[in-house]
Amino acid sequence: MKITKFNQSCLLVETKGKRILIDAGNIGYTDEMLEKYWTNIDIILVTHKHRDHCLADVINKIIERDNAKLYTTSEVIATHNFSNVNKIVEGDFFYINDIKIEVVKAVHGFLTPMKEAGAEVKENVGYIIDDGKTRLYCTSDTINFNNNYKCDVLAMPFNGNGLTLGLVEGIGFIKDIAPKLVLPIHLQHPNPVMNPNTDILKETLEKENISYKILNVFEYIDI
């Protein structure tokens, strides 16, 4: 499994000849991504409606160009205008050939200004991609919750601010799931207050003996 990191929470997963694009959003977007990197896409997964996870006009272009299949929630569908979409809910699973994709729970945090802006997320999901050798769990923007999910690679945020897992609860989340590798995501918000302190993040993960890799934008890792 090859995992390429793009801005914020966007990942491109390549395995068994298939290309799966997760949470293609607006932060840091350039046409080069669409034309050079986000090509020959088979599946598009969107976790929730926020534009830093769902750049609808670009996703529509990928669907039209590549005949890609989009999977997302009813709230995303109601918010954005898609030309073709498959509605999913927590607990669903589906296959692309013999790659299993599980739709799992995610709980987006809430800040009062979100209500007035219509940005409150009422339906949010994560995804576990299982190619038979590696299980990759992308949490979405989520606060802590009780679960029994297991994976080899865990892609998760650490920015906290009441919206996602912070460092303290994030460490507990990791230890409960016990992945072999953690990939911190949601690191490129234009407002620096919304991003974790990477030095403290690294120091804490190392102190807790947690294996991690902070990928730069356009950097990839083979698992």
Secondary structure, 3 states (H helix, E strand, C coil): CEEEECCCCCEEEEECCEEEEECCCCCCCCHHHHHHHCCCCCEEECCCCCCCCCCHHHHHHHHHHHCCEEEECHHHHHHCCCCCCEECCCCCEEEECCEEEEEEECCCCCCHHHHHCCCCCCCCEEEEEECCCCEEEECCCCCCCCCCCCCCEEEEECCCCCCCCCHHHHHHHHHHHCCCEEEEECCCCCCHHHCCCHHHHHHHHHHCCCCECCCCCCCEEEC
